[in-house]
Amino acid sequence: MRLRTALCSAASALTALALLSACGSGSGTASTSSDEPLVGVDYPRSDTDFWNSYIKYTPEYAKELGLSLKTTNSQNDVAKLTANAQTFISQGVKGIAMAPQDTAAIAPTLAQLEAKKIPVVTVDTRPDTGKVYMVVRADNRAYGEKACQYLGTKLGGKGKVVMLQGDLSSINGRDRTEAFNECMKKNYPDIKVFGEATNWDGAVAAQKLQTDLTAHPDIKGVYMQSSFALSGTLQVLKQKGLLVGPEDKKHVFIVSNDGIPEELKDIAAGQIDATVSQPADLYAKYALYYLKAAIDGKTFEPGKTDHDSTIVKVRDGLLEDQLSAPLVTADGGTYGGVASVKSDDKSLWGNNLG
């Protein structure tokens, strides 16, 4: 891959590596060939369509890249993630991919892995402190900005919206929240934003949305920071007689985040209006690609890649490959200067699941 890679000795590369952590779902092995490097992948959870898609893609890309695979499931629990890392160490893995949801609490585990010279790639999130070999992630601030520009355009710069936030202990929740709020304040100051912390919990999101709609029946927009809130949001709107098409004046404009098949179907049906397609397939592919690169002693520099992304230097010792994550709408239009992709576009991973 044309990623400005520079080969260095495996020993020096691994010495420079710091570690990554992640939560996960699923356990097992995908390959047992003794001549294939053994890597561990910890899934963060298995209770969402997005992460179940990531779980599906992981063994497929491991096979494609010639990697032997061990997997664990930390179920959004940093203590389980720590224990799973110990399991990987005992199994002799040469590298670990993780998606730590608590990006501060993972630091001690990363330090231990660094001391053992086991390279780590973090997927979807990046640790608040410490060094890792590579972060595979999309620009989460852009998620919030795209949602803001879409809703701001649709509401004509006025009205009330609810933002169903993720967990603010996660860099993803913070990035999406801060970017959405900053964009609204700068570009649409007449839109009132009700921010609701949900801890990535669909039931909590639904309850808070219902409370907000009861207190403010004139709310006209909802930004869900992840598809975890999709079914609950639609249920609440249906109960209140607000689950109507965009041509109806009672319509509440909804922007989600993930790009799962259900979201794409709901956009086509007029039940939600947009999403940001977070690349579950590419997260799996490039997490494993960078683990193999670490084992092979390769290094990377900031700059454009050959897969429509950019590697950026987040801080000393930490690079992040920011993968493409387009805004998706029914018409493929441009909103507040943000171009979108039509929901039936075959380039979207959510339209290509078997």
VEXLO-5703 format. One record per residue (C-alpha): y, z, x; residue in one letter. Coordinates in pm, whole numbers, plus 32768, in hexadecimal, padded with zeros to 4 digits. Example, Ala and Ser with C-alpha at 12.3 -4.5 7.8 and 13.67 -1.06 7.14 Angstrom:
2
7E3E830C84CEA;7F9682CA8557S;
This chain:
354
800080008000M;81597FAC807CR;81E4810B8075L;827F810F81CDR;815081CD8241T;8133822883ACA;7FE28289842FL;7FC783C384F7C;7E9E848A856AS;7DE38540845AA;7E0E86848515A;7F898671852DS;7FAF85FA83C9A;7EDF8712833DL;7F998813840CT;80DC87A18368A;804E87B98210L;80A988CE8123A;7FF489157FEDL;800088C87E87L;7F8289697D50S;7F2F89077BF2A;7E95897E7AB3C;7D7688BC7A26G;7C7688747926S;7B148804794CG;7A1788437A5BS;790587827B07G;78C9867B7C11T;790B85087C01A;785C849B7D40S;775D85287E2FT;7756842A7F4AS;775584E98094S;782A83E28141D;794383F98042E;7A5684FC8085P;7A3B86217F94L;7B7A867D7ED9V;7BC787787DC8G;7C9887387C92V;7D08885A7BBBD;7D6E87EF7A5DY;7E8388C379BFP;7DFC88BB785CR;7D2187F6776ES;7DC688417621D;7EBA871D7618T;7E8185A775F9D;7F52856A7731F;7E8586477816W;7D3E85D6777CN;7DA5847377D7S;7DEE84E3793CY;7C9585857944I;7BF9843F78D0K;7CA4837079DEY;7C5E845A7B03T;7AEA84127B42P;7B28829D7B0CE;7C2982927C25Y;7B5B83797D03A;7A41827D7CF2K;7B31815D7D32E;7BC082097E67L;7A6F82747EF3G;7AA283EA7EC5L;79A384F27E66S;7A3585D77D5CL;7A2587437CF4K;7AF387B27BC5T;7B5F88FB7B29T;7C2A896579FCN;7D328A757A23S;7DA08A6C78B4Q;7F108A9F78FCN;7EC58BE779AFD;7F3F8C137B14V;7E3A8D237B54A;7D268C2E7AF7K;7DCA8B277BD0L;7DC38C177CF6T;7C538C607CB8A;7C078AED7C98N;7CAE8AAE7DE7A;7BC28BAD7E83Q;7A9E8AF27DE8T;7B1689AB7E7DF;7B398A4E7FD3I;79D38ACF7FC0S;795A89737F5FQ;79F888DE8095G;7AEF87EF7FF4V;7BCE872380DBK;7CF687237FECG;7D6587A77E98I;7E3287147D7BA;7ED688097C88M;7FD588177B70A;8060897C7B81P;811289D37A40Q;81B08B0C7AD2D;825B8A6A7BFBT;82CF8BB17C96A;81918C807C80A;80BF8B7D7D33I;81668BBF7E86A;80618CB47F15P;7F448BC57EC6T;7FFA8AA97F6EL;80388B7E80A0A;7EC68BD180BAQ;7E648A61809EL;7F668A0481A4E;7ED68B068292A;7D7E8A6B8260K;7E10890E829BK;7D9F888F8147I;7E9E878E80CAP;7F1887AC7F66V;7FB286B17E77V;805F87387D44T;805E86697C08V;816B86727AF8D;820F87A97B8CT;828C88137CE1R;828E89717D77P;83D68A2D7D84D;83988A8C7EEFT;82B68A188005G;824388CD8094K;814587DC8001V;80BF868E8075Y;814A85D37F47M;81C286157DE5V;8154850C7CEBV;824785217BCCR;8343845E7B01A;84B684B27AFCD;84B785C779F7N;863285D679EDR;862A846D797FA;854984D6785CY;865985BA77D7G;876A84B97812E;86AC83A47761K;866B84827633A;87DA84E4762DC;8857837E763AQ;876A83107527Y;87C0842B7439L;8933841B748DG;893882A97439T;887082CC72F8K;894783EE727CL;8A89833D72D1G;8AF0845A73B5G;8B01855F729FK;8A19865671F7G;890F8758724FK;87CC873A7314V;86B188247373V;861D881B74D0M;84BA88A774D9L;84AC89117644Q;837D893F771CG;83468A6B77FBD;847F8AB278C8L;83A78B4D79D9S;833C89E57A17S;841988F37AD8I;83CD87F379C8N;845488CE78B2G;858A891E797CR;85CD87B779E4D;85AB87297884R;8679883E77E9T;8794883878E5E;87B086BD78E5A;87B186A67769F;88BC87B17748N;89968720785BE;897E85C177C9C;89D8863B766DM;8B00870576ECK;8B8485E077B5K;8B4484BD76CBN;8B1E8550756DY;8BEB8692755DP;8BF0868C73E1D;8A7786B473CBI;8A01881B73A9K;88BB88657461V;87D2897E73F8F;86F189C57524G;85A88A6C74CFE;84BA8AF475D8A;83508AAF7577T;827E8AEA76B1N;81D78997766BW;81408A327530D;8130895273FDG;811A8A6D7302A;824D8B167395V;830889CC7392A;82B7898F7223A;83238AED71BDQ;846F8AD37273K;84B4897871EBL;847389F4708AQ;85638B1870C0T;86718A317145D;864D89397027L;86628A546F29T;87A28AD86FC5A;8830897D7009H;87A9887F6F0EP;889687796F9BD;87DA876070E6I;87A585EE712CK;86EF85E37279G;85CE86847336V;8579866674A5Y;841686D774F2M;83E987087668Q;827786B87646S;818586317542S;80FB8793751DF;81F687B97400A;81AB866E7352L;80C086D17239S;8179881371E8G;82CA876271DDT;8249865870EEL;81AA87627013Q;82EF88286FFAV;83B686F06FA3L;82B6868D6E9DK;82C587E56DFCQ;843E87C76DE3K;843586666D58G;84D385DA6E95L;83B0850B6F18L;844583C16EA7V;848382746F51G;85B982297023P;8650815C6F08E;866782986E2FD;87A483676E58K;86CE84A56E63K;861C842B6F9DH;861B851A70C6V;8617845E7210F;850584D672FAI;84D6849A746EV;83948512750FS;8315850F7673N;81C1849B76F7D;81698345766AG;801A83A675D6I;7F7982AF74E2P;7FD4838673B4E;81458379740EE;813B8200742EL;809481E272D9K;819482CF723FD;82B4820072CDI;822080C57234A;81F8817D70E8A;836181F970ECG;8302836A70F6Q;839A83A7724BI;849582CB72FAD;845E82D57470A;839F8370758ET;83A8836A7707V;825F82E7778FS;81E983D9789BQ;80E2831D7967P;7F9D83E07942A;7EDA82C479E0D;7FBC82A97B11L;7FC684227B3CY;7E4B841A7B6AA;7E5082E37C44K;7F5D834D7D38Y;7EF684BB7D4CA;7DAB84427DD8L;7E4B832E7EA5Y;7F2684297F5CY;7E04851A7F92L;7D4284008036K;7E7683A68103A;7E94850F8178A;7D27851681E0I;7D5883CC8297D;7E8384588355G;7F94838482BCK;80FD83EB828ET;8211836C81A7F;8388834781AAE;848B833C8091P;84C181E47FF9G;844280E47F01K;82CC80B97ED2T;81FD7F8D7E69D;81AB80297D18H;830180347C70D;835C81907CE7S;8430823D7DECT;83CD834A7EE2I;84E884467EFFV;851C856F7FE5K;8541869F7F06V;857887908027R;84FD87BD818BD;8386878D8190G;836B87128029L;835485A97FB7L;833285387E4DE;82B583E97DD2D;837D83B57C92Q;82B082CD7BB8L;834181F37AA7S;835A8290794AA;840481AA784EP;84AB81FD7704L;83D6817075E8V;846081057496T;83FB80287371A;84F17F1373C5D;85027F227541G;867D7F3F752FG;877B7FDC7617T;8810812C75BCY;893781C67673G;88F480D97790G;87818133779EV;8692800E7771A;8551805076B1S;83F87FB57690V;83627F58753EK;8256804674C6S;814E7F3474B3D;81877EC2761BD;80377E9F76CAK;80C77F1F7811S;80CF807F777DL;7FA2815077DAW;7F9881DF7679G;7F40808375F7N;7E22805576EBN;7D3B817B76B3L;7BDB8117765FG;
